Structures are given as structure tokens and as C-alpha cells.
Amino acid sequence: MIDPGVIGKILLLTTISFIVAITWTPFLTHILYKYKIGKSLRSKKQAPIFHKMHEKKAGTPTMGGILIWLTVFVLAVVFLALSQFEVPFLGEMNFLTRGQTLLPLGALVASGLIGMIDDLLNVRGIGRNGGGIHIRHRLALYSVIAITGAWWFYDKLDWDLFHVPFVDSFNIGWWYIPLFILVIVGTSFSVNQTDGLDGLAGGTLVSSFSAFAVIALFQERYELAVFCGVIVGALLAFLWFNIYPARFFMGDTGAMSLGVTLAIVAMLTNTALFLPIIGFVFVVEAVSTIIQILSKKILKRKVFKVAPIHHHFEAKGWPEPKVVMRFWVISWIAAALGIVLFLLDISVTGGAI
């Protein structure tokens, strides 16, 4: 039976994260607006349909994702310090441990900083077509982070076990490293593609991290479950200001960091094959982009009016909030289905180790 105290800790820290994040948001938005850290759009010549749909958003501040990863980082450090000084009750709120949360927290902050640089380049009109880091270079950066994480798992944690749902878990040796890289890069790219409408990426990420909090809880990885809860709390505070019409955008500093972290959490819980189900919206977004690119290069025509697919529906006349809310609903169902399949897998194979 799951300890009620653990559930209480998760919910309490999720609430604390929300309160802390929403409290310092006015300061963040003041900085973003004061220094005009506004997102630049692709030119009308490059993307005429997209430009027409989103020209009113030009100049809206980006880099709002800082709110999420910085809140999580600060809370982790503060509660670690309180635990070291053995502060009653508050010291027990520490959730930073080497085996469960040090790697995902480090990846969250590191990729958040890289994404922040990309956002600043975009704001200043630096990079290819003034759009910041080119997608090829961005994928290379994802790969560097993924290689570091793979090395940590394989060398530091001595981990090469991969679980196939409803079959068994297998020691796959060095094959774990390219598999790890594939999961991290694929998830990062997919989340980044989803971040295109007000509240879309934030809302779908809430579903995914909540699902993995439940999975970690059932696996008795309590600190990891708390970590996911803290991210959810900060995400909800971000969403408060990001729902249509957005006060600011997530930016690569949020999408990149959260995509990388979500993938690492999936690997830590050894449930990577449940990730495409739980993150179904991310998969659809990424696949629609890939199909569009390949179709334009090979067939010389577009499959979608605009890619990723959320812009396709927008171009067909769906109001932006309708697209976002319907994608949210899909993400809720997908997250619930992922949890159900995880629980069924436990009954069949004993679950991931």
C-alpha cells in the first residue's frame, strides 16, 4: 500500500511549487517586457499562412519557460539545504537524491540554459534567417545532452536494463546508449514542435508529467514522483499566464528542458515504451512535421496546410483555443491510457524494475 504521507508530500510540494512560481511571475514578466525579449516570427515570404495567423503575436515575450525550471531548481536546492540543517518538517520535504532526481534536475537546468541562449538569439535576429539556432544544430545539442545522460545511466548507475511491456525486462548492454539518445532526442524534438499555440505545450506536459508521477509512485520511486509533481505545479502557474491570449510564451528554454526531462524520467522509470502513448500528442506533432518536410522534398507538395498539425487545424479555421483544448483532452485520455497499460503490465510481468 502506498504511504499516504508520500501522497501528501507530492501534493504539498506541487502546491508550493505553484504558489512560488505564480508569486514571482510578475517580476519575470516585468523583465521580459522591459528588455523587449519578444519572439520574432518567420517572415511573410518564408511562411505566409503562418505569418497571417500569428502576426498579432509578434513581440510577445518569450523565455517564459524560465519560470518552470528555475522554480523547480530553487525549490530543490532550498529543501536540500533545509534537510542538511535538519529543520523540522521542512527538512523532510527534500526530494533531491543521486539515484532518482539529480540527473533529471541537472538535465532540466542544463537544457533550459541552452534553450535560453537559443531564445535570445531568436529575439536578437541572430542565426539562420534570424531564427536562432538552426534545427540541425539544435538536434546536435539535444544529442550532446542525451549522450551525457546515457553515459550517466550506463557508467555511473551501471544501468542497461530495458523493459518491453507485457514481455519482460532485458539487459541490452551498450545498445542502451543509442536507445537512450534516440528517446531523449525524439522527445525533445516532439515537445519543441508542440510549443506553437498559447497553452498547448504547457497543458499537454502537465498530463504527461502527472502520468509519470503516478508511475513513479507505484514503483516506489517517491522522490522522482515528487520531482514530477513540482514540475506540474510550476507548469500550472506558467499556464495561468500562457493560456490564450498568452502573456508570454514558453520558448525553447522551456520546451527543450521539459522535453529532455520528460524523456529522462521515462528512462528512469524504465517505461520508455509507454512514453509514445502518454505523450501521444507530441508524437503526432513530430510525425506531422516530418511528413511535411519529406513530402516537400520528395513529392514537391505539402500534405498539411501548415505543419506541425496544430497549425493545420488553425489554418482550416479552428479558433486557437479550440485546437488547444481539444489537444488537451486527447493528452488527458492518452495519459490515462498509459497509466492503465502500465498497471496491466505490472499484473502480467511484474512491471519495470
Stockholm file with secondary structure:
# STOCKHOLM 1.0

chainA/1-353         MIDPGVIGKILLLTTISFIVAITWTPFLTHILYKYKIGKSLRSKKQAPIFHKMHEKKAGTPTMGGILIWLTVFVLAVVFLALSQFEVPFLGEMNFLTRGQTLLPLGALVASGLIGMIDDLLNVRGIGRNGGGIHIRHRLALYSVIAITGAWWFYDKLDWDLFHVPFVDSFNIGWWYIPLFILVIVGTSFSVNQTDGLDGLAGGTLVSSFSAFAVIALFQERYELAVFCGVIVGALLAFLWFNIYPARFFMGDTGAMSLGVTLAIVAMLTNTALFLPIIGFVFVVEAVSTIIQILSKKILKRKVFKVAPIHHHFEAKGWPEPKVVMRFWVISWIAAALGIVLFLLDISVTGGAI
#=GR chainA/1-353 SS CCCHHHHHHHHHHHHHHHHHHHHHHHHHHHHHHHTTCBCCCCCTTTCHHHHHHHGGGTTCBCCTTHHHHHHHHHHHHHHHHHHHTTCTTGGGGCCCCTTTTHHHHHHHHHHHHHHHHHHHHHHTTCBGGGSBSCHHHHHHHHHHHHHHHHHIIIIISCCCEEEETTTEEEECGGGHHHHHHHHHHHHHHHHHHHTTSTTHHHHHHHHHHHHHHHHHHHTTCHHHHHHHHHHHHHHHHHHHHHSSSCSSCCCHHHHHHHHHHHHHHHHHTTCGGGHHHHTHHHHHHHHHHHHHHHIIIIISSCSSSSSSHHHHHHHTTCCHHHHHHHHHHHHHHHHHHHHHHHHHHHHHHCCCC
#=GC SS_cons         CCCHHHHHHHHHHHHHHHHHHHHHHHHHHHHHHHTTCBCCCCCTTTCHHHHHHHGGGTTCBCCTTHHHHHHHHHHHHHHHHHHHTTCTTGGGGCCCCTTTTHHHHHHHHHHHHHHHHHHHHHHTTCBGGGSBSCHHHHHHHHHHHHHHHHHIIIIISCCCEEEETTTEEEECGGGHHHHHHHHHHHHHHHHHHHTTSTTHHHHHHHHHHHHHHHHHHHTTCHHHHHHHHHHHHHHHHHHHHHSSSCSSCCCHHHHHHHHHHHHHHHHHTTCGGGHHHHTHHHHHHHHHHHHHHHIIIIISSCSSSSSSHHHHHHHTTCCHHHHHHHHHHHHHHHHHHHHHHHHHHHHHHCCCC
//
